[in-house]
């Protein structure tokens, strides 16, 4: 889900909430480990309820985000992080278009 999608659903249901409040709440849930933020480009983030290790297909035609099991992606090498930093995770977003 995106913050915009959730905000639209709330408005249609007659719930008066600002988009900023939706974003703030989703970010709090992300920091608490309840959601995982998936950034597909600088203007679009998704919030995923699947917080386990996995990757995503992103359909550029309609904005759908589909899970890819972690074991379906093989990452051969990741550079060492800069001094004083530790690797947190690697996110793979495979961009697809409908044929």
ChimeraX attribute file (.defattr): number of C-alpha atoms within 10 A of each C-alpha:
attribute: neighborCount
match mode: 1-to-1
recipient: residues
	/A:1	14
	/A:2	17
	/A:3	21
	/A:4	16
	/A:5	12
	/A:6	15
	/A:7	20
	/A:8	15
	/A:9	12
	/A:10	16
	/A:11	13
	/A:12	10
	/A:13	9
	/A:14	9
	/A:15	11
	/A:16	10
	/A:17	12
	/A:18	12
	/A:19	16
	/A:20	12
	/A:21	12
	/A:22	17
	/A:23	17
	/A:24	13
	/A:25	13
	/A:26	22
	/A:27	18
	/A:28	13
	/A:29	16
	/A:30	17
	/A:31	12
	/A:32	10
	/A:33	12
	/A:34	15
	/A:35	19
	/A:36	19
	/A:37	19
	/A:38	19
	/A:39	13
	/A:40	19
	/A:41	7
	/A:42	6
	/A:43	6
	/A:44	12
	/A:45	15
	/A:46	20
	/A:47	20
	/A:48	18
	/A:49	14
	/A:50	11
	/A:51	13
	/A:52	11
	/A:53	12
	/A:54	16
	/A:55	21
	/A:56	19
	/A:57	18
	/A:58	18
	/A:59	16
	/A:60	13
	/A:61	10
	/A:62	9
	/A:63	15
	/A:64	13
	/A:65	20
	/A:66	13
	/A:67	13
	/A:68	16
	/A:69	12
	/A:70	15
	/A:71	10
	/A:72	9
	/A:73	11
	/A:74	7
	/A:75	10
	/A:76	5
	/A:77	6
	/A:78	8
	/A:79	6
	/A:80	9
	/A:81	10
	/A:82	8
	/A:83	6
	/A:84	5
	/A:85	8
	/A:86	9
	/A:87	10
	/A:88	7
	/A:89	7
	/A:90	11
	/A:91	13
	/A:92	16
	/A:93	18
	/A:94	14
	/A:95	14
	/A:96	13
	/A:97	11
	/A:98	7
	/A:99	3
